[in-house]
Amino acid sequence: MFQSIIAIGLGSCCGGVLRWLLSQFFQRFSFYHYPLGTFVVNILGCFCIGMFYALFEKYNIGNQSLKLFLTVGFCGSFTTFSTFINENVSLLQNDQISISLLYLLASLVFGACALMLGTIVVKAIA
């Protein structure tokens, strides 16, 4: 149990810091108040978690600590659903309904596609 907590904590630390750095970087290229930083991070996170789960399944990797580090810790902290929802609500409160809808739909569609692509990449390469 303690080893699992440490693995998740370390993964969360790494994922959270990388999320902030990438969000800050990509937000500089945003347009029309679109939360590009969070969008890019969430799509990358979906791709990563798809790859991680496919790698663990394909290679029958039984290291539970590594799995918790990468999926629950890193990806869980790297992606940010609460920020995603907050940004959508802020857009709606500022009467930017079309941007909010674009952000919502694009995040769901691209997120699902990125997760599937991560799985496909692992199966094709490995």
N, CA, C and O atoms as CSV, one atom per row, in Angstrom:
chain,resi,resn,atom,element,x,y,z
A,1,MET,N,N,0.826,-1.198,0.000
A,1,MET,CA,C,0.000,0.000,0.000
A,1,MET,C,C,0.865,1.256,0.000
A,1,MET,O,O,0.610,2.178,-0.775
A,2,PHE,N,N,1.875,1.305,0.849
A,2,PHE,CA,C,2.733,2.488,0.937
A,2,PHE,C,C,3.470,2.713,-0.380
A,2,PHE,O,O,3.621,3.852,-0.821
A,3,GLN,N,N,3.929,1.631,-1.010
A,3,GLN,CA,C,4.634,1.738,-2.287
A,3,GLN,C,C,3.698,2.306,-3.368
A,3,GLN,O,O,4.133,3.094,-4.209
A,4,SER,N,N,2.435,1.915,-3.349
A,4,SER,CA,C,1.454,2.444,-4.298
A,4,SER,C,C,1.235,3.932,-4.086
A,4,SER,O,O,1.151,4.692,-5.051
A,5,ILE,N,N,1.143,4.354,-2.829
A,5,ILE,CA,C,0.941,5.771,-2.512
A,5,ILE,C,C,2.131,6.596,-2.992
A,5,ILE,O,O,1.956,7.679,-3.552
A,6,ILE,N,N,3.337,6.085,-2.773
A,6,ILE,CA,C,4.552,6.782,-3.217
A,6,ILE,C,C,4.577,6.876,-4.743
A,6,ILE,O,O,4.892,7.934,-5.288
A,7,ALA,N,N,4.252,5.790,-5.435
A,7,ALA,CA,C,4.247,5.777,-6.902
A,7,ALA,C,C,3.254,6.793,-7.451
A,7,ALA,O,O,3.578,7.545,-8.370
A,8,ILE,N,N,2.056,6.820,-6.897
A,8,ILE,CA,C,1.032,7.762,-7.343
A,8,ILE,C,C,1.460,9.202,-7.037
A,8,ILE,O,O,1.295,10.096,-7.867
A,9,GLY,N,N,2.008,9.413,-5.846
A,9,GLY,CA,C,2.449,10.754,-5.464
A,9,GLY,C,C,3.545,11.291,-6.360
A,9,GLY,O,O,3.498,12.448,-6.778
A,10,LEU,N,N,4.537,10.457,-6.660
A,10,LEU,CA,C,5.623,10.888,-7.535
A,10,LEU,C,C,5.124,11.147,-8.959
A,10,LEU,O,O,5.528,12.116,-9.601
A,11,GLY,N,N,4.247,10.274,-9.438
A,11,GLY,CA,C,3.666,10.472,-10.768
A,11,GLY,C,C,2.834,11.739,-10.833
A,11,GLY,O,O,2.867,12.464,-11.827
A,12,SER,N,N,2.088,12.002,-9.770
A,12,SER,CA,C,1.263,13.217,-9.712
A,12,SER,C,C,2.122,14.469,-9.737
A,12,SER,O,O,1.794,15.446,-10.410
A,13,CYS,N,N,3.211,14.431,-9.006
A,13,CYS,CA,C,4.132,15.567,-8.974
A,13,CYS,C,C,4.668,15.841,-10.383
A,13,CYS,O,O,4.644,16.981,-10.847
A,14,CYS,N,N,5.140,14.819,-11.046
A,14,CYS,CA,C,5.696,14.976,-12.400
A,14,CYS,C,C,4.616,15.449,-13.389
A,14,CYS,O,O,4.845,16.363,-14.180
A,15,GLY,N,N,3.455,14.822,-13.331
A,15,GLY,CA,C,2.372,15.181,-14.243
A,15,GLY,C,C,1.871,16.595,-14.023
A,15,GLY,O,O,1.609,17.320,-14.982
A,16,GLY,N,N,1.735,16.992,-12.763
A,16,GLY,CA,C,1.254,18.336,-12.451
A,16,GLY,C,C,2.207,19.423,-12.912
A,16,GLY,O,O,1.782,20.434,-13.472
A,17,VAL,N,N,3.488,19.218,-12.679
A,17,VAL,CA,C,4.491,20.208,-13.096
A,17,VAL,C,C,4.538,20.300,-14.621
A,17,VAL,O,O,4.566,21.400,-15.173
A,18,LEU,N,N,4.548,19.157,-15.302
A,18,LEU,CA,C,4.586,19.165,-16.761
A,18,LEU,C,C,3.316,19.792,-17.336
A,18,LEU,O,O,3.375,20.508,-18.336
A,19,ARG,N,N,2.168,19.524,-16.709
A,19,ARG,CA,C,0.908,20.130,-17.156
A,19,ARG,C,C,1.011,21.643,-17.107
A,19,ARG,O,O,0.645,22.320,-18.069
A,20,TRP,N,N,1.500,22.179,-16.010
A,20,TRP,CA,C,1.590,23.624,-15.857
A,20,TRP,C,C,2.541,24.211,-16.903
A,20,TRP,O,O,2.220,25.217,-17.536
A,21,LEU,N,N,3.709,23.587,-17.086
A,21,LEU,CA,C,4.683,24.091,-18.051
A,21,LEU,C,C,4.120,24.087,-19.473
A,21,LEU,O,O,4.224,25.086,-20.185
A,22,LEU,N,N,3.531,22.975,-19.884
A,22,LEU,CA,C,2.982,22.886,-21.238
A,22,LEU,C,C,1.784,23.807,-21.427
A,22,LEU,O,O,1.633,24.416,-22.485
A,23,SER,N,N,0.934,23.914,-20.411
A,23,SER,CA,C,-0.221,24.815,-20.504
A,23,SER,C,C,0.233,26.254,-20.702
A,23,SER,O,O,-0.319,26.978,-21.531
A,24,GLN,N,N,1.244,26.667,-19.935
A,24,GLN,CA,C,1.771,28.027,-20.071
A,24,GLN,C,C,2.356,28.241,-21.466
A,24,GLN,O,O,2.150,29.291,-22.075
A,25,PHE,N,N,3.073,27.261,-21.962
A,25,PHE,CA,C,3.691,27.384,-23.277
A,25,PHE,C,C,2.631,27.516,-24.376
A,25,PHE,O,O,2.683,28.448,-25.178
A,26,PHE,N,N,1.680,26.595,-24.414
A,26,PHE,CA,C,0.694,26.585,-25.492
A,26,PHE,C,C,-0.317,27.723,-25.380
A,26,PHE,O,O,-0.861,28.163,-26.393
A,27,GLN,N,N,-0.574,28.199,-24.180
A,27,GLN,CA,C,-1.546,29.273,-24.022
A,27,GLN,C,C,-1.090,30.553,-24.727
A,27,GLN,O,O,-1.917,31.393,-25.081
A,28,ARG,N,N,0.202,30.701,-24.927
A,28,ARG,CA,C,0.716,31.876,-25.641
A,28,ARG,C,C,0.241,31.916,-27.083
A,28,ARG,O,O,0.240,32.983,-27.697
A,29,PHE,N,N,-0.163,30.781,-27.636
A,29,PHE,CA,C,-0.601,30.703,-29.029
A,29,PHE,C,C,-2.121,30.674,-29.146
A,29,PHE,O,O,-2.654,30.374,-30.214
A,30,SER,N,N,-2.813,30.978,-28.074
A,30,SER,CA,C,-4.274,30.892,-28.043
A,30,SER,C,C,-4.917,31.996,-28.880
A,30,SER,O,O,-4.301,33.025,-29.157
A,31,PHE,N,N,-6.146,31.762,-29.270
A,31,PHE,CA,C,-6.919,32.729,-30.038
A,31,PHE,C,C,-8.316,32.856,-29.445
A,31,PHE,O,O,-8.870,31.877,-28.945
A,32,TYR,N,N,-8.879,34.039,-29.498
A,32,TYR,CA,C,-10.246,34.295,-29.048
A,32,TYR,C,C,-10.556,33.726,-27.666
A,32,TYR,O,O,-11.636,33.168,-27.471
A,33,HIS,N,N,-9.677,33.843,-26.738
A,33,HIS,CA,C,-9.849,33.357,-25.363
A,33,HIS,C,C,-9.987,31.837,-25.277
A,33,HIS,O,O,-10.416,31.314,-24.249
A,34,TYR,N,N,-9.630,31.128,-26.342
A,34,TYR,CA,C,-9.718,29.671,-26.335
A,34,TYR,C,C,-8.642,29.113,-25.400
A,34,TYR,O,O,-7.470,29.465,-25.533
A,35,PRO,N,N,-9.027,28.248,-24.455
A,35,PRO,CA,C,-8.055,27.684,-23.503
A,35,PRO,C,C,-7.177,26.611,-24.146
A,35,PRO,O,O,-7.280,25.430,-23.812
A,36,LEU,N,N,-6.318,27.029,-25.063
A,36,LEU,CA,C,-5.500,26.116,-25.849
A,36,LEU,C,C,-4.559,25.292,-24.981
A,36,LEU,O,O,-4.342,24.111,-25.253
A,37,GLY,N,N,-3.995,25.904,-23.933
A,37,GLY,CA,C,-3.064,25.178,-23.073
A,37,GLY,C,C,-3.682,23.941,-22.456
A,37,GLY,O,O,-3.112,22.853,-22.534
A,38,THR,N,N,-4.850,24.099,-21.839
A,38,THR,CA,C,-5.538,22.957,-21.219
A,38,THR,C,C,-5.975,21.958,-22.273
A,38,THR,O,O,-5.888,20.749,-22.056
A,39,PHE,N,N,-6.446,22.450,-23.417
A,39,PHE,CA,C,-6.889,21.573,-24.494
A,39,PHE,C,C,-5.748,20.661,-24.950
A,39,PHE,O,O,-5.920,19.445,-25.032
A,40,VAL,N,N,-4.584,21.247,-25.247
A,40,VAL,CA,C,-3.441,20.463,-25.730
A,40,VAL,C,C,-3.001,19.443,-24.684
A,40,VAL,O,O,-2.738,18.286,-25.010
A,41,VAL,N,N,-2.923,19.873,-23.439
A,41,VAL,CA,C,-2.500,18.973,-22.366
A,41,VAL,C,C,-3.479,17.810,-22.215
A,41,VAL,O,O,-3.053,16.665,-22.064
A,42,ASN,N,N,-4.773,18.084,-22.253
A,42,ASN,CA,C,-5.752,17.013,-22.100
A,42,ASN,C,C,-5.691,16.025,-23.261
A,42,ASN,O,O,-5.841,14.821,-23.052
A,43,ILE,N,N,-5.471,16.516,-24.487
A,43,ILE,CA,C,-5.368,15.615,-25.639
A,43,ILE,C,C,-4.095,14.775,-25.532
A,43,ILE,O,O,-4.126,13.568,-25.773
A,44,LEU,N,N,-2.981,15.406,-25.174
A,44,LEU,CA,C,-1.739,14.651,-24.971
A,44,LEU,C,C,-1.892,13.609,-23.862
A,44,LEU,O,O,-1.384,12.494,-23.978
A,45,GLY,N,N,-2.587,13.973,-22.798
A,45,GLY,CA,C,-2.819,13.045,-21.698
A,45,GLY,C,C,-3.640,11.840,-22.133
A,45,GLY,O,O,-3.369,10.712,-21.718
A,46,CYS,N,N,-4.645,12.082,-22.971
A,46,CYS,CA,C,-5.456,10.973,-23.491
A,46,CYS,C,C,-4.599,10.041,-24.344
A,46,CYS,O,O,-4.704,8.819,-24.245
A,47,PHE,N,N,-3.751,10.635,-25.184
A,47,PHE,CA,C,-2.846,9.835,-26.010
A,47,PHE,C,C,-1.919,8.995,-25.130
A,47,PHE,O,O,-1.738,7.801,-25.372
A,48,CYS,N,N,-1.341,9.619,-24.120
A,48,CYS,CA,C,-0.402,8.924,-23.226
A,48,CYS,C,C,-1.064,7.777,-22.475
A,48,CYS,O,O,-0.513,6.680,-22.395
A,49,ILE,N,N,-2.248,8.032,-21.924
A,49,ILE,CA,C,-2.882,6.966,-21.140
A,49,ILE,C,C,-3.288,5.806,-22.047
A,49,ILE,O,O,-3.262,4.649,-21.627
A,50,GLY,N,N,-3.668,6.117,-23.300
A,50,GLY,CA,C,-3.953,5.048,-24.261
A,50,GLY,C,C,-2.715,4.217,-24.542
A,50,GLY,O,O,-2.781,2.989,-24.598
A,51,MET,N,N,-1.583,4.892,-24.719
A,51,MET,CA,C,-0.324,4.182,-24.953
A,51,MET,C,C,0.090,3.360,-23.738
A,51,MET,O,O,0.479,2.199,-23.871
A,52,PHE,N,N,0.006,3.962,-22.553
A,52,PHE,CA,C,0.440,3.250,-21.344
A,52,PHE,C,C,-0.360,1.974,-21.121
A,52,PHE,O,O,0.216,0.914,-20.875
A,53,TYR,N,N,-1.687,2.071,-21.206
A,53,TYR,CA,C,-2.504,0.870,-20.987
A,53,TYR,C,C,-2.240,-0.185,-22.064
A,53,TYR,O,O,-2.222,-1.380,-21.769
A,54,ALA,N,N,-2.037,0.250,-23.305
A,54,ALA,CA,C,-1.745,-0.710,-24.375
A,54,ALA,C,C,-0.396,-1.380,-24.153
A,54,ALA,O,O,-0.255,-2.582,-24.378
A,55,LEU,N,N,0.594,-0.613,-23.713
A,55,LEU,CA,C,1.912,-1.203,-23.431
A,55,LEU,C,C,1.836,-2.223,-22.300
A,55,LEU,O,O,2.426,-3.300,-22.390
A,56,PHE,N,N,1.118,-1.889,-21.247
A,56,PHE,CA,C,1.000,-2.825,-20.124
A,56,PHE,C,C,0.282,-4.098,-20.550
A,56,PHE,O,O,0.632,-5.190,-20.102
A,57,GLU,N,N,-0.721,-3.963,-21.415
A,57,GLU,CA,C,-1.466,-5.139,-21.859
A,57,GLU,C,C,-0.635,-5.961,-22.845
A,57,GLU,O,O,-0.541,-7.182,-22.720
A,58,LYS,N,N,-0.038,-5.287,-23.818
A,58,LYS,CA,C,0.695,-5.997,-24.863
A,58,LYS,C,C,1.896,-6.755,-24.315
A,58,LYS,O,O,2.146,-7.892,-24.714
A,59,TYR,N,N,2.632,-6.143,-23.415
A,59,TYR,CA,C,3.834,-6.765,-22.878
A,59,TYR,C,C,3.600,-7.440,-21.533
A,59,TYR,O,O,4.541,-7.884,-20.875
A,60,ASN,N,N,2.345,-7.511,-21.138
A,60,ASN,CA,C,1.975,-8.176,-19.886
A,60,ASN,C,C,2.865,-7.700,-18.726
A,60,ASN,O,O,3.403,-8.495,-17.955
A,61,ILE,N,N,2.991,-6.381,-18.640
A,61,ILE,CA,C,3.817,-5.782,-17.592
A,61,ILE,C,C,3.038,-5.805,-16.289
A,61,ILE,O,O,1.977,-5.189,-16.180
A,62,GLY,N,N,3.557,-6.505,-15.319
A,62,GLY,CA,C,2.851,-6.679,-14.062
A,62,GLY,C,C,3.301,-5.745,-12.950
A,62,GLY,O,O,2.863,-5.886,-11.809
A,63,ASN,N,N,4.175,-4.788,-13.271
A,63,ASN,CA,C,4.677,-3.878,-12.256
A,63,ASN,C,C,3.585,-2.872,-11.881
A,63,ASN,O,O,3.385,-1.870,-12.567
A,64,GLN,N,N,2.889,-3.158,-10.788
A,64,GLN,CA,C,1.752,-2.344,-10.364
A,64,GLN,C,C,2.187,-0.922,-9.991
A,64,GLN,O,O,1.455,0.033,-10.249
A,65,SER,N,N,3.349,-0.777,-9.397
A,65,SER,CA,C,3.825,0.557,-9.017
A,65,SER,C,C,4.073,1.424,-10.248
A,65,SER,O,O,3.727,2.605,-10.254
A,66,LEU,N,N,4.668,0.846,-11.285
A,66,LEU,CA,C,4.905,1.588,-12.519
A,66,LEU,C,C,3.586,1.973,-13.181
A,66,LEU,O,O,3.424,3.088,-13.677
A,67,LYS,N,N,2.651,1.032,-13.180
A,67,LYS,CA,C,1.335,1.302,-13.768
A,67,LYS,C,C,0.638,2.437,-13.012
A,67,LYS,O,O,0.072,3.334,-13.637
A,68,LEU,N,N,0.671,2.409,-11.700
A,68,LEU,CA,C,0.057,3.473,-10.901
A,68,LEU,C,C,0.772,4.803,-11.111
A,68,LEU,O,O,0.129,5.848,-11.202
A,69,PHE,N,N,2.099,4.766,-11.187
A,69,PHE,CA,C,2.887,5.978,-11.424
A,69,PHE,C,C,2.458,6.642,-12.734
A,69,PHE,O,O,2.188,7.842,-12.763
A,70,LEU,N,N,2.395,5.855,-13.823
A,70,LEU,CA,C,2.123,6.409,-15.146
A,70,LEU,C,C,0.661,6.766,-15.378
A,70,LEU,O,O,0.375,7.792,-15.996
A,71,THR,N,N,-0.267,5.949,-14.902
A,71,THR,CA,C,-1.683,6.175,-15.216
A,71,THR,C,C,-2.388,7.030,-14.165
A,71,THR,O,O,-2.832,8.138,-14.466
A,72,VAL,N,N,-2.493,6.535,-12.959
A,72,VAL,CA,C,-3.200,7.265,-11.902
A,72,VAL,C,C,-2.435,8.523,-11.511
A,72,VAL,O,O,-3.020,9.600,-11.392
A,73,GLY,N,N,-1.122,8.384,-11.313
A,73,GLY,CA,C,-0.315,9.516,-10.873
A,73,GLY,C,C,-0.055,10.515,-11.981
A,73,GLY,O,O,-0.579,11.628,-11.956
A,74,PHE,N,N,0.764,10.115,-12.969
A,74,PHE,CA,C,1.180,11.046,-14.006
A,74,PHE,C,C,0.004,11.534,-14.856
A,74,PHE,O,O,-0.249,12.737,-14.926
A,75,CYS,N,N,-0.717,10.609,-15.502
A,75,CYS,CA,C,-1.809,11.030,-16.389
A,75,CYS,C,C,-2.959,11.675,-15.615
A,75,CYS,O,O,-3.588,12.617,-16.097
A,76,GLY,N,N,-3.226,11.165,-14.425
A,76,GLY,CA,C,-4.294,11.749,-13.617
A,76,GLY,C,C,-4.000,13.175,-13.228
A,76,GLY,O,O,-4.910,14.001,-13.162
A,77,SER,N,N,-2.749,13.477,-12.971
A,77,SER,CA,C,-2.358,14.832,-12.606
A,77,SER,C,C,-2.085,15.686,-13.840
A,77,SER,O,O,-2.283,16.901,-13.811
A,78,PHE,N,N,-1.637,15.066,-14.908
A,78,PHE,CA,C,-1.313,15.787,-16.139
A,78,PHE,C,C,-2.565,16.338,-16.809
A,78,PHE,O,O,-2.589,17.496,-17.225
A,79,THR,N,N,-3.592,15.524,-16.912
A,79,THR,CA,C,-4.854,16.003,-17.466
A,79,THR,C,C,-5.631,16.679,-16.350
A,79,THR,O,O,-5.385,16.429,-15.170
A,80,THR,N,N,-6.557,17.523,-16.724
A,80,THR,CA,C,-7.188,18.329,-15.695
A,80,THR,C,C,-8.647,18.608,-16.004
A,80,THR,O,O,-8.982,19.628,-16.605
A,81,PHE,N,N,-9.499,17.708,-15.595
A,81,PHE,CA,C,-10.926,17.842,-15.857
A,81,PHE,C,C,-11.528,19.038,-15.124
A,81,PHE,O,O,-12.388,19.728,-15.672
A,82,SER,N,N,-11.091,19.288,-13.905
A,82,SER,CA,C,-11.670,20.406,-13.152
A,82,SER,C,C,-11.351,21.742,-13.816
A,82,SER,O,O,-12.206,22.626,-13.860
A,83,THR,N,N,-10.141,21.900,-14.330
A,83,THR,CA,C,-9.800,23.127,-15.044
A,83,THR,C,C,-10.592,23.220,-16.340
A,83,THR,O,O,-11.048,24.301,-16.713
A,84,PHE,N,N,-10.755,22.116,-17.015
A,84,PHE,CA,C,-11.546,22.056,-18.242
A,84,PHE,C,C,-12.974,22.551,-17.990
A,84,PHE,O,O,-13.488,23.377,-18.744
A,85,ILE,N,N,-13.600,22.055,-16.951
A,85,ILE,CA,C,-14.965,22.473,-16.622
A,85,ILE,C,C,-15.001,23.940,-16.214
A,85,ILE,O,O,-15.885,24.682,-16.641
A,86,ASN,N,N,-14.055,24.357,-15.400
A,86,ASN,CA,C,-14.006,25.754,-14.961
A,86,ASN,C,C,-13.853,26.708,-16.147
A,86,ASN,O,O,-14.507,27.749,-16.198
A,87,GLU,N,N,-12.999,26.352,-17.089
A,87,GLU,CA,C,-12.813,27.207,-18.259
A,87,GLU,C,C,-14.077,27.273,-19.111
A,87,GLU,O,O,-14.411,28.327,-19.653
A,88,ASN,N,N,-14.779,26.144,-19.229
A,88,ASN,CA,C,-16.035,26.157,-19.978
A,88,ASN,C,C,-17.088,27.026,-19.300
A,88,ASN,O,O,-17.789,27.787,-19.966
A,89,VAL,N,N,-17.198,26.915,-17.993
A,89,VAL,CA,C,-18.163,27.733,-17.260
A,89,VAL,C,C,-17.799,29.213,-17.379
A,89,VAL,O,O,-18.683,30.052,-17.550
A,90,SER,N,N,-16.524,29.540,-17.292
A,90,SER,CA,C,-16.088,30.935,-17.433
A,90,SER,C,C,-16.433,31.476,-18.818
A,90,SER,O,O,-16.889,32.612,-18.949
A,91,LEU,N,N,-16.218,30.669,-19.840
A,91,LEU,CA,C,-16.580,31.093,-21.190
A,91,LEU,C,C,-18.086,31.347,-21.296
A,91,LEU,O,O,-18.512,32.337,-21.891
A,92,LEU,N,N,-18.877,30.461,-20.725
A,92,LEU,CA,C,-20.334,30.641,-20.746
A,92,LEU,C,C,-20.759,31.889,-19.978
A,92,LEU,O,O,-21.636,32.627,-20.428
A,93,GLN,N,N,-20.148,32.124,-18.834
A,93,GLN,CA,C,-20.480,33.303,-18.032
A,93,GLN,C,C,-20.099,34.598,-18.739
A,93,GLN,O,O,-20.681,35.650,-18.472
A,94,ASN,N,N,-19.128,34.522,-19.634
A,94,ASN,CA,C,-18.714,35.692,-20.401
A,94,ASN,C,C,-19.376,35.737,-21.778
A,94,ASN,O,O,-18.895,36.404,-22.694
A,95,ASP,N,N,-20.486,35.015,-21.903
A,95,ASP,CA,C,-21.283,34.977,-23.138
A,95,ASP,C,C,-20.489,34.549,-24.373
A,95,ASP,O,O,-20.763,35.007,-25.483
A,96,GLN,N,N,-19.518,33.680,-24.178
A,96,GLN,CA,C,-18.753,33.138,-25.289
A,96,GLN,C,C,-19.198,31.698,-25.531
A,96,GLN,O,O,-18.420,30.752,-25.411
A,97,ILE,N,N,-20.454,31.571,-25.870
A,97,ILE,CA,C,-21.100,30.266,-25.997
A,97,ILE,C,C,-20.471,29.441,-27.121
A,97,ILE,O,O,-20.222,28.248,-26.948
A,98,SER,N,N,-20.214,30.068,-28.267
A,98,SER,CA,C,-19.660,29.309,-29.387
A,98,SER,C,C,-18.253,28.785,-29.068
A,98,SER,O,O,-17.914,27.664,-29.448
A,99,ILE,N,N,-17.439,29.579,-28.380
A,99,ILE,CA,C,-16.096,29.118,-27.996
A,99,ILE,C,C,-16.208,27.980,-26.991
A,99,ILE,O,O,-15.457,27.008,-27.062
A,100,SER,N,N,-17.147,28.100,-26.053
A,100,SER,CA,C,-17.346,27.050,-25.056
A,100,SER,C,C,-17.760,25.737,-25.720
A,100,SER,O,O,-17.233,24.674,-25.391
A,101,LEU,N,N,-18.700,25.819,-26.649
A,101,LEU,CA,C,-19.148,24.615,-27.345
A,101,LEU,C,C,-18.031,24.005,-28.191
A,101,LEU,O,O,-17.869,22.786,-28.233
A,102,LEU,N,N,-17.264,24.866,-28.864
A,102,LEU,CA,C,-16.137,24.368,-29.654
A,102,LEU,C,C,-15.135,23.654,-28.759
A,102,LEU,O,O,-14.666,22.565,-29.090
A,103,TYR,N,N,-14.810,24.261,-27.636
A,103,TYR,CA,C,-13.848,23.683,-26.691
A,103,TYR,C,C,-14.352,22.353,-26.148
A,103,TYR,O,O,-13.599,21.382,-26.078
A,104,LEU,N,N,-15.610,22.307,-25.767
A,104,LEU,CA,C,-16.213,21.091,-25.221
A,104,LEU,C,C,-16.195,19.958,-26.245
A,104,LEU,O,O,-15.709,18.864,-25.959
A,105,LEU,N,N,-16.724,20.225,-27.435
A,105,LEU,CA,C,-16.804,19.183,-28.452
A,105,LEU,C,C,-15.418,18.759,-28.953
A,105,LEU,O,O,-15.152,17.568,-29.120
A,106,ALA,N,N,-14.547,19.730,-29.190
A,106,ALA,CA,C,-13.207,19.402,-29.670
A,106,ALA,C,C,-12.453,18.570,-28.641
A,106,ALA,O,O,-11.746,17.631,-29.003
A,107,SER,N,N,-12.596,18.904,-27.367
A,107,SER,CA,C,-11.910,18.151,-26.316
A,107,SER,C,C,-12.390,16.711,-26.263
A,107,SER,O,O,-11.584,15.791,-26.129
A,108,LEU,N,N,-13.693,16.509,-26.366
A,108,LEU,CA,C,-14.234,15.152,-26.314
A,108,LEU,C,C,-13.836,14.339,-27.541
A,108,LEU,O,O,-13.388,13.199,-27.413
A,109,VAL,N,N,-13.996,14.918,-28.722
A,109,VAL,CA,C,-13.692,14.191,-29.958
A,109,VAL,C,C,-12.196,13.919,-30.080
A,109,VAL,O,O,-11.790,12.781,-30.314
A,110,PHE,N,N,-11.369,14.963,-29.924
A,110,PHE,CA,C,-9.936,14.777,-30.057
A,110,PHE,C,C,-9.365,13.930,-28.917
A,110,PHE,O,O,-8.415,13.176,-29.126
A,111,GLY,N,N,-9.929,14.047,-27.729
A,111,GLY,CA,C,-9.480,13.238,-26.606
A,111,GLY,C,C,-9.709,11.754,-26.864
A,111,GLY,O,O,-8.815,10.938,-26.637
A,112,ALA,N,N,-10.907,11.400,-27.339
A,112,ALA,CA,C,-11.209,10.001,-27.648
A,112,ALA,C,C,-10.317,9.490,-28.783
A,112,ALA,O,O,-9.814,8.368,-28.733
A,113,CYS,N,N,-10.129,10.331,-29.806
A,113,CYS,CA,C,-9.268,9.939,-30.930
A,113,CYS,C,C,-7.823,9.763,-30.480
A,113,CYS,O,O,-7.152,8.823,-30.907
A,114,ALA,N,N,-7.338,10.654,-29.626
A,114,ALA,CA,C,-5.956,10.560,-29.146
A,114,ALA,C,C,-5.743,9.298,-28.326
A,114,ALA,O,O,-4.709,8.644,-28.453
A,115,LEU,N,N,-6.713,8.950,-27.486
A,115,LEU,CA,C,-6.599,7.725,-26.700
A,115,LEU,C,C,-6.523,6.509,-27.620
A,115,LEU,O,O,-5.682,5.630,-27.433
A,116,MET,N,N,-7.411,6.467,-28.616
A,116,MET,CA,C,-7.384,5.337,-29.555
A,116,MET,C,C,-6.097,5.321,-30.362
A,116,MET,O,O,-5.552,4.251,-30.632
A,117,LEU,N,N,-5.596,6.505,-30.756
A,117,LEU,CA,C,-4.358,6.586,-31.508
A,117,LEU,C,C,-3.179,6.086,-30.683
A,117,LEU,O,O,-2.295,5.408,-31.207
A,118,GLY,N,N,-3.163,6.418,-29.395
A,118,GLY,CA,C,-2.106,5.923,-28.515
A,118,GLY,C,C,-2.069,4.412,-28.483
A,118,GLY,O,O,-0.998,3.806,-28.508
A,119,THR,N,N,-3.240,3.808,-28.427
A,119,THR,CA,C,-3.340,2.342,-28.432
A,119,THR,C,C,-2.878,1.772,-29.765
A,119,THR,O,O,-2.154,0.777,-29.799
A,120,ILE,N,N,-3.290,2.395,-30.860
A,120,ILE,CA,C,-2.915,1.930,-32.187
A,120,ILE,C,C,-1.413,2.032,-32.409
A,120,ILE,O,O,-0.804,1.126,-32.979
A,121,VAL,N,N,-0.816,3.127,-31.963
A,121,VAL,CA,C,0.626,3.320,-32.119
A,121,VAL,C,C,1.400,2.206,-31.429
A,121,VAL,O,O,2.341,1.648,-31.995
A,122,VAL,N,N,1.000,1.888,-30.209
A,122,VAL,CA,C,1.697,0.829,-29.469
A,122,VAL,C,C,1.552,-0.512,-30.186
A,122,VAL,O,O,2.523,-1.261,-30.302
A,123,LYS,N,N,0.365,-0.815,-30.661
A,123,LYS,CA,C,0.152,-2.087,-31.344
A,123,LYS,C,C,0.904,-2.157,-32.659
A,123,LYS,O,O,1.344,-3.235,-33.060
A,124,ALA,N,N,1.061,-1.032,-33.338
A,124,ALA,CA,C,1.769,-1.014,-34.616
A,124,ALA,C,C,3.280,-1.108,-34.450
A,124,ALA,O,O,3.963,-1.752,-35.246
A,125,ILE,N,N,3.788,-0.466,-33.420
A,125,ILE,CA,C,5.244,-0.418,-33.219
A,125,ILE,C,C,5.765,-1.668,-32.523
A,125,ILE,O,O,6.805,-2.217,-32.888
A,126,ALA,N,N,5.034,-2.096,-31.534
A,126,ALA,CA,C,5.553,-3.164,-30.685
A,126,ALA,C,C,5.176,-4.532,-31.194
A,126,ALA,O,O,5.541,-5.539,-30.585
